[in-house]
């Protein structure tokens, strides 16, 4: 597999093949690292990187959902405040109307 190397970096195919050996072929990371002649810490980074990326996506999605919920809650609060204002004005008008009618008796 070492023919996949590109200078001091490893090609994506080399990395994915190494990860596949661990995940799909159920070889131990230590055996794979020794076989492909990389440090175990490097192989572990390759194994963990997709999980970290997925975790970051999930966290971003949660943040977006929280923002959406907060936005929706804020909008609902504004709607209720507007409705409350309208109802208060209607109550004031009704009170004045009742006051006028009760003075006419």
C-alpha positions in Angstrom: 0.0 0.0 0.0 2.9 2.3 0.5 2.8 3.2 -3.2 -0.1 5.4 -2.4 2.1 7.9 -0.7 2.4 11.4 -2.1 5.6 12.9 -0.7 5.1 13.2 3.1 1.4 13.1 2.7 -0.9 10.1 2.1 -3.4 10.1 -0.7 -7.1 9.9 0.2 -7.3 6.5 -1.4 -4.5 5.3 0.8 -6.3 6.6 3.9 -9.7 5.2 2.9 -8.1 1.8 2.1 -6.5 1.8 5.6 -9.8 2.8 7.2 -11.6 0.1 5.2 -9.2 -2.5 6.4 -10.0 -1.7 10.0 -13.8 -1.2 9.6 -14.9 -3.5 6.9 -12.2 -6.2 7.2 -12.2 -6.0 11.0 -8.4 -5.9 11.3 -7.0 -4.3 14.4 -5.8 -0.8 14.0 -2.3 -1.9 15.3 -2.0 -4.6 12.6 -3.1 -2.2 9.9 -0.8 0.5 11.1 2.1 -2.0 11.1 1.1 -3.4 7.7 0.9 0.0 5.9 3.8 1.4 7.9 2.2 4.4 9.6 2.1 5.4 13.2 -1.0 4.1 15.1 -1.8 7.7 16.0 -2.0 8.7 12.4 -4.3 5.8 11.6 -6.4 6.6 14.6 -6.7 10.2 13.2 -8.0 8.8 9.9 -10.5 6.6 11.7 -11.8 9.4 13.9 -11.9 12.2 11.3 -15.2 11.2 9.7 -16.8 10.8 13.1 -15.6 14.3 14.1 -17.0 15.7 10.8 -20.4 14.0 11.4 -20.4 15.3 15.0 -19.7 18.8 13.8 -22.5 18.6 11.2 -24.9 17.3 14.0 -23.9 20.2 16.3 -24.4 22.7 13.5 -27.8 21.2 12.8 -28.8 21.5 16.5 -27.7 25.1 16.6 -29.7 25.9 13.5 -32.8 24.2 15.0 -32.3 26.0 18.3 -32.1 29.3 16.4 -35.2 28.4 14.4 -37.1 27.5 17.5 -36.0 30.7 19.2 -36.9 32.7 16.2 -40.3 31.1 16.0 -40.8 31.7 19.8 -39.8 35.4 19.4 -42.2 35.8 16.5 -45.0 34.1 18.4 -44.3 36.4 21.4 -44.5 39.5 19.1 -47.8 38.2 17.6 -49.3 37.7 21.1 -48.1 41.2 22.2 -49.8 42.7 19.1 -52.9 40.7 19.8 -52.8 41.8 23.4 -52.5 45.4 22.4 -55.5 45.1 20.1 -57.6 43.4 22.7 -56.6 46.1 25.3 -57.7 48.8 22.9 -61.0 47.0 22.3 -61.6 46.6 26.1 -60.9 50.3 26.6 -63.4 51.1 23.8 -66.0 48.9 25.3 -65.5 50.4 28.7 -66.0 53.9 27.3 -69.1 52.7 25.4 -70.6 51.1 28.5 -69.8 54.3 30.4 -71.6 56.4 27.8 -74.6 54.2 27.8 -74.8 54.0 31.6 -74.8 57.8 31.8 -77.8 58.0 29.4 -80.2 56.2 31.8 
